[in-house]
Amino acid sequence: MGAAVIVACVTLAAGIAMGSAGTRAKRARLDYVKTKALVPGARKAAWAESLRGLRIIATAAAVLVALGLAMNVIGQR
């Protein structure tokens, strides 16, 4: 009878551990699915911000080049 009690306790402990692991796995899977659904929107926002910054840099570079050309023309007179 003592061996049966030990086997029952070990089985109970293993069942609790497996149930807890299964619950954590389900929760992690739900978190993964929710996060994966948010990625396209975040990616679109990141690209929009990057392109906005690139436009600002390109505009500043164009203004500096135009000023440089204007100063060159003014210096030649």
C-alpha positions in Angstrom: 0.0 0.0 0.0 2.9 2.4 0.7 4.1 2.1 -2.9 0.7 2.8 -4.3 0.5 6.0 -2.2 4.0 7.1 -3.4 3.0 6.4 -7.1 -0.3 8.3 -6.6 1.6 11.3 -5.1 4.2 11.3 -7.9 1.4 11.0 -10.5 -0.5 13.9 -8.9 2.6 16.1 -8.8 3.3 15.3 -12.5 -0.3 16.0 -13.4 -0.2 19.4 -11.6 3.1 20.2 -13.3 1.8 19.3 -16.8 -1.4 21.2 -16.2 0.5 24.3 -15.2 2.8 24.0 -18.2 -0.2 23.6 -20.5 -1.9 26.6 -19.1 1.3 28.7 -19.5 1.7 27.4 -23.1 -1.9 28.4 -23.9 -1.4 31.8 -22.4 1.9 32.3 -24.3 0.2 31.3 -27.5 -2.6 33.8 -27.0 0.0 36.5 -26.3 1.9 35.6 -29.4 -1.2 35.7 -31.6 -2.2 39.1 -30.2 1.3 40.5 -30.7 1.5 39.1 -34.2 -1.7 40.8 -35.1 -0.2 44.2 -34.0 3.0 43.8 -36.0 1.6 45.0 -39.4 0.2 48.2 -37.9 3.5 48.8 -36.1 5.5 48.1 -39.2 3.4 50.5 -41.2 3.8 53.2 -38.6 7.5 52.7 -38.5 7.9 53.0 -42.3 5.7 56.2 -42.2 7.9 57.8 -39.6 11.1 56.7 -41.4 9.9 58.2 -44.7 8.9 61.4 -42.9 12.4 61.7 -41.5 13.9 61.0 -44.8 11.8 63.7 -46.4 13.0 66.2 -43.8 16.6 65.2 -44.4 16.2 65.4 -48.2 14.6 68.8 -48.0 17.4 70.1 -45.7 20.0 68.8 -48.1 18.3 70.4 -51.1 18.1 73.7 -49.3 21.8 73.5 -48.4 22.8 72.6 -52.0 20.6 75.5 -53.3 22.2 77.9 -50.9 25.7 76.6 -51.8 24.9 77.1 -55.5 23.5 80.6 -54.9 26.6 81.6 -52.8 28.8 80.3 -55.7 26.9 82.4 -58.2 27.0 85.5 -55.9 30.7 85.0 -55.4 31.4 84.9 -59.1 29.9 88.3 -59.7 
